[in-house]
Amino acid sequence: MTETPRPTLVVTGATGRLGGRVARRLAARGVAQRMLVRSPERAPELPGATPVQGGYGDHDAVLRGLHGAQTVFMVSASESPDRLVQHKTFVDAAAEAGVEHLVYLSFFGAAPDATFTLARDHFHTEEHIRARGLSYTFLRDNLYAEFVPDLAGEDGVIRGPAGHGRAAFVSQDDVADAATAVLTRPAEHAGSVYDLTGPDSLTFAEAAVILSETQGRTVTYLPETVEEAYASRASYGAPRWQLDAWVSTYTAVAAGELDGFSEAVPRLTGRPATPLADVVRASRG
């Protein structure tokens, strides 16, 4: 009996928000795929989709899971102190497995000296992908619009040291649509770096007005100093690197590093980027 060939397209993170969205979109298009996940039993059941086990830090499992793959969608690993090490292990395994094209979900403004601490990890991951000689496409998404309502506390106040800086909050559905467009025609996007943003750059005060109008409650923005930001988050008991990441999200906005609208979402998806108000309304529906 002839063995059915393994799908040559691999999606990571299919149990998560972004990977899951992409896996569902590919399945809806009838595209066969492998879903490389840490826990195959948690993978969504989709037509033409085969779950395979492999955590980012497990070189041998990733090597087996990517064997014969041509195109791979790599979402970033869960936030942790060793995330960059995990990323490099994954990329090394992808190169050894003969992967032809790696589509990496990076972050807006990725740079070695980025204010947002985790954006530095993304930069070094991008550099490692280049160094390994893989054909690539980098999708650099801005802050997720879906997370903006969660920034307001129970008192309806968004607190953070963002000053009057702006961010171009992007919908996760827009990111998934853009990623799907790239994954289905990877050769057309080889070597490209796309900034994925919403249609507007907003201050947190403007975002608070939008939340007030769409959620039926009053939301305001209260600027903090950096010292106040660390103090107000100390009660969570998070490790220092996590606190640094939380606070630097806001200071990166204050520094203007998340400001700027890109045409990438409309260009890749064929439709306008989704405004924050529409994302919030959809999440309430």
C-alpha positions in Angstrom: 0.0 0.0 0.0 1.4 3.4 -1.0 1.9 5.7 2.0 0.2 9.1 1.8 2.7 11.9 1.5 3.0 14.1 4.6 1.8 17.7 4.1 4.7 20.0 3.2 3.2 23.0 5.0 3.7 23.2 8.8 1.9 25.5 11.2 3.2 26.0 14.7 1.2 27.1 17.7 -2.1 25.7 16.4 -3.4 25.5 20.0 -3.0 29.2 20.4 -4.7 32.3 19.2 -2.7 33.1 16.1 -1.6 29.6 15.0 -5.1 28.3 15.5 -6.6 31.1 13.4 -4.1 30.4 10.6 -4.6 26.6 10.8 -8.4 27.1 10.5 -8.0 29.4 7.5 -5.7 27.0 5.7 -8.1 24.1 6.3 -11.0 26.2 5.0 -9.1 26.7 1.8 -8.5 22.9 1.5 -4.7 23.2 2.1 -3.1 20.2 3.7 -1.0 21.0 6.7 0.9 19.6 9.7 0.3 21.2 13.0 3.5 21.1 15.1 2.4 21.5 18.8 3.7 20.5 22.2 0.4 18.7 23.0 -1.1 17.0 20.0 -4.2 16.0 21.9 -5.0 19.7 22.2 -4.7 20.4 18.5 -7.9 21.4 16.7 -9.6 18.8 14.6 -9.4 20.2 11.1 -9.8 18.6 7.6 -6.5 17.9 6.0 -4.6 18.8 9.2 -2.3 16.3 11.0 -1.0 17.1 14.5 2.7 16.2 15.2 4.5 16.6 18.6 7.3 19.1 19.0 8.2 21.8 21.5 10.5 24.6 20.3 13.2 23.6 22.7 13.2 19.9 21.7 15.6 19.9 18.7 15.1 16.2 17.9 11.3 16.4 18.0 11.2 19.5 15.9 13.6 17.8 13.4 11.2 14.9 13.1 8.2 17.1 12.9 9.6 19.2 10.1 11.1 16.4 8.0 10.0 16.9 4.4 8.4 20.3 5.1 8.8 23.1 2.5 7.1 26.0 4.2 6.7 26.6 8.0 4.8 29.2 9.9 6.7 30.0 13.1 4.8 31.8 15.8 6.9 33.1 18.7 7.2 30.8 21.7 5.5 31.6 25.0 7.2 34.5 26.9 10.0 33.1 29.0 13.6 34.0 30.0 14.9 31.4 27.5 12.6 32.2 24.6 15.4 33.2 22.3 17.3 30.0 23.0 14.1 28.1 22.1 13.7 30.1 18.9 17.3 29.4 17.8 16.9 25.7 18.6 13.8 25.6 16.4 15.4 27.5 13.6 18.5 25.2 13.6 16.2 22.2 13.4 14.3 23.7 10.6 17.5 24.4 8.6 18.7 20.8 9.3 15.3 19.4 8.2 15.7 21.1 4.8 12.8 23.6 5.3 12.8 25.9 2.2 10.8 28.9 3.5 10.2 30.1 7.1 7.4 32.6 7.8 8.2 34.1 11.2 5.7 36.1 13.3 7.9 38.9 14.6 7.1 42.2 16.2 6.8 45.8 15.0 10.1 47.7 15.4 12.2 44.6 16.2 15.7 45.9 16.8 18.7 45.1 19.0 18.0 48.2 21.1 14.2 48.2 21.0 12.6 49.8 24.1 10.2 46.9 24.3 12.4 44.2 25.8 10.7 41.3 23.9 11.2 43.0 20.6 14.9 42.4 21.0 14.3 38.7 21.1 12.4 39.0 17.8 15.3 40.9 16.2 17.8 38.3 17.2 15.5 35.5 16.0 15.2 37.2 12.6 19.0 37.5 12.4 19.4 33.8 13.3 17.0 32.9 10.5 19.0 35.0 8.0 22.3 33.5 9.3 21.0 29.9 8.7 20.4 30.8 5.1 16.7 30.1 5.1 14.3 31.8 2.7 12.1 33.9 4.9 9.2 36.3 5.3 8.9 38.3 8.6 5.5 39.5 9.7 6.0 42.2 12.3 2.7 42.7 14.1 1.9 45.7 16.2 0.1 45.4 19.6 -3.0 43.2 19.4 -6.2 45.1 19.3 -8.0 42.3 21.1 -5.8 42.9 24.2 -6.6 46.6 24.5 -9.9 46.1 26.6 -7.9 44.0 29.0 -5.6 46.9 29.7 -8.3 48.7 31.7 -8.6 47.7 35.3 -11.9 46.9 37.1 -12.1 50.7 37.7 -12.0 51.4 34.0 -8.6 53.0 34.1 -5.7 52.1 31.7 -2.5 52.9 33.6 0.9 53.0 32.0 3.9 55.2 31.2 3.0 55.6 27.5 2.7 59.4 27.6 1.1 60.7 24.5 2.7 58.1 22.3 0.7 56.2 19.7 0.3 52.5 18.7 -1.3 51.0 15.5 -3.2 48.2 17.2 -3.8 45.3 14.8 -6.5 42.7 14.8 -5.4 39.1 15.2 -7.8 38.1 12.4 -6.0 40.6 10.1 -2.6 39.1 11.1 -4.0 35.6 10.4 -5.4 36.6 7.0 -2.1 38.2 6.1 -0.1 35.1 7.2 -2.4 32.8 5.3 -1.9 34.9 2.1 1.9 34.6 2.5 1.8 30.8 3.3 -0.3 29.9 0.3 2.1 31.8 -2.1 5.4 31.9 -0.2 7.7 32.4 -3.2 6.1 35.7 -3.9 7.1 37.0 -0.5 10.6 35.6 -0.1 12.9 38.1 1.7 10.0 40.4 2.5 9.4 42.1 5.9 5.9 43.3 6.5 4.7 45.6 9.3 1.2 44.5 10.2 -0.9 47.4 11.7 -4.4 48.6 12.1 -5.7 51.5 10.1 -4.9 54.2 12.7 -2.2 55.0 15.2 -3.9 55.8 18.5 -2.9 57.2 21.9 -4.1 55.3 24.9 -6.4 58.3 25.7 -8.0 57.9 22.2 -8.2 54.1 22.7 -10.0 54.7 26.1 -12.6 56.9 24.3 -13.2 54.1 21.8 -13.5 51.5 24.6 -16.0 53.8 26.4 -18.1 54.2 23.2 -18.1 50.4 22.4 -18.3 48.8 25.8 -20.9 50.9 27.5 -18.7 51.9 30.4 -16.4 54.8 31.1 -12.7 54.0 30.4 -10.0 56.5 30.9 -6.2 56.6 30.5 -4.0 57.6 33.5 -0.3 58.2 32.5 2.2 56.8 35.0 5.8 57.4 35.6 8.1 54.4 35.1 8.6 54.1 38.8 4.8 54.2 39.4 4.3 51.5 36.7 6.7 49.1 38.4 5.1 49.8 41.8 1.6 49.3 40.6 2.5 45.9 39.1 4.6 44.7 42.0 1.7 42.9 43.6 1.4 40.4 40.8 4.6 38.7 42.0 5.9 38.4 38.5 9.7 37.9 37.8 11.7 41.0 36.9 12.0 40.1 33.2 8.2 39.9 33.0 7.8 43.3 34.8 10.3 44.8 32.4 8.3 43.4 29.4 5.0 44.8 30.8 6.4 48.3 31.5 8.4 48.5 28.4 5.3 47.9 26.3 4.2 51.3 27.4 7.6 53.1 27.3 8.0 51.8 23.7 4.8 53.5 22.8 6.0 56.7 24.6 9.2 56.5 22.5 7.2 56.4 19.3 8.4 52.9 18.4 4.9 51.5 17.8 3.6 54.5 15.8 3.0 54.3 12.1 0.4 52.9 9.7 1.4 50.3 7.2 -0.4 49.2 3.9 0.7 45.6 4.4 -2.6 44.3 5.7 -4.7 45.7 2.8 -2.0 44.7 0.3 -1.8 41.1 1.5 -5.5 40.5 2.3 -7.2 42.6 -0.3 -9.3 44.6 2.3 -8.8 47.4 4.7 -7.3 46.8 8.1 -9.9 46.5 10.9 -10.3 49.5 13.2 -10.0 49.0 17.0 -13.7 49.8 17.5 -14.8 47.0 15.2 -12.5 44.5 17.0 -14.0 45.4 20.4 -17.5 45.2 19.1 -16.9 41.8 17.6 -15.4 40.5 20.8 -18.5 41.6 22.7 -20.8 39.9 20.3 
